[in-house]
Amino acid sequence: MLEVNFISVALCCAIFGTIVFLIKTFFPVDFGPEVTTDFNVMSETDASFNFLTIESISAFLMCSGWVGWYALNYMHLSTKLSVLIAAISGAIGMLFFVWLIAQFKKLEHIPTANPQELVNRIGKAYMNFSPKGSAKIQIEYHGELATLDAINESDVEIKAFENIKVVKVENNQIYIVKG
């Protein structure tokens, strides 16, 4: 009787887990900010990723269900051994899924910008700079046009939209001269 119940439970977990996994993985549905189904865990790279998600739990159910059903039905193992193998395979399946997602997250890594790269670059004054005054500049920074705070290093006024040149960066502060 216990064996028949485990076969039914394993098969239901396998089918349910597979359906949820496929729907959630290949047809993502956004339920909005009011529904939270995931728990965040910090990785060693400080990039947040989700550990206990609907996908990872359904991967557990899918793996444990199919392996447990197969172990009992076709390998003719005892119920206790089948449950143990099912739980271990479900954990391995879930951990593999989480590892795979973590590897994908590493591909999304955006390098941090180093302001020192701006030295000797040419840009435009976004606003008027009084001598030794501060305002904003526009300059290409990591492939994008960025508007950044800067200080006029010279005793010459720089008008808006005139070319500027970055002469130094100290303590993340950008110093410019008329270019």
Secondary structure by P-SEA (a helix, b strand, c coil): caaaaaaaaaaaaaaaaaaaaaaaaccccccccccccbbbbbccccbbbbcccaaaaaaaaaaaaaaaaaaaccccccaaaaaaaaaaaaaaaaaaaaaaaaaaaaaaccccccccccccbbbbccccccccbbbbbbbbccccbbbbbbbcccccccccccbbbbccccccbbbbccc
